Amino acid sequence: MARLRIGLLFELLGERAPRPGEPPDADAEYEPESTIEALEAAIRELGHEPLRLGGPRALLARAAAGEPLGIDVALDIAEGEGTRNREAWAPVLLEMLGIPALGSDALTLSLSLDKAWAKDVAAAAGVRTAPHASVESVAEAEAAAARLRFPLFAKPRWEGTAKGIRRASRIDSAAGLAPEVTRLLRDYRQPALLETFLPGAEYTVCVVGTPARALPVLQRALDRESGIGVHALGPADAGGPPDPHTPGELTPELDRELAAQAVAAFRALRCRDFSRADFKLDASGRPCFLEINPLPTFATDGSFAILAELLGRPYAAFLADVLAEGLRRLGL
């Protein structure tokens, strides 16, 4: 087997200075050093050589200077900043440079980051979603609320890592609607996504490979009072730290349905190699698609690391298998 040089594209938490007017979670999707080290260990597990390239701006600067990158393939987990196309920055540059890349392409990343469009595409493929509306003013939100009915859930239309979510994101009456929508529009400078609040248990499903297959389903803890995922609520959220519980029962039937729905969303959005899809149960106990992340975190406390632990495998070896399937898809 030829030894490959695999370029890593990423941003590190804390490396970008905050900008005036930004919300406090502006860089929440960036990764800690330990995530990059975990990916490097997986690449070495395969007998290849990792090479840190930094973020999309660093890649652009090197390309503009005509500097050779010296890599055979890239692994991109860079999030970019500011726009709904930000996750596509690195893949577009790699495509222009003729460098093959693991993971999904630019169009899939942009479409998936836009939660409203992702829901529409998934729904067209038969994946159940909660009723939702994208709004750009309080007046639009009030009209949407009349159709969707309370309680509602509000979040930015194109963010990830639970950015913009707090206990007040669950809106139980008209009194809470205007303040929360105003905050989202002001702080995140994008439409707000309103959806019918789903009261049931929450699950996440990682999908990998070609052909796509679902890994074991994981239940996520919910805050007992609000019903919002604990992962989305920081300790400084109003009302204090969340009170976690896991109310769901993962029956064989539900497990199969979640796996099938996650794979269907993966295929509908043309994801490649790896993703993570989130679902929540409605009042009737039916799973509804929340979102899909084709740039899932590979953090050492994230879903992929939890799966490795549950399966009794070293994390480096587990991740190496995921990356190896992507390399085979690329003919490498």
Buried (B, 14 or more C-beta within 10 A) or exposed (E): EEEBBBBBBBBBEEEBEEEEEBBEBBBBBBBBEEBBEBBBBBBBBBEBBBBEBBBBBBBBEBBEEEEEBEBBBBBBBBBBBEBBBBBBBBBBBBBEEEBBBBBBBBBBBBBBBBBBBBBEBBBEBEBBBBBBBBBEEBEBBBEBBEEBEBBBBBBBBBBBBBBBBBBBBBBEEEEBBBEBBBBBBEBBEBBBBBBBBBBBBBBBBBBBBEEBBBBEBBBBBBBEEBBBBBBBBBEEBEEEEBEBEEBBEBEEEBBEBBBBBBBBBBBBBBBBBBBBBBBBBBEEEEBBBBBBBBBBBBBBEBBBBBBBEEEEBEBBEBBBBBBBBBBEBBEB
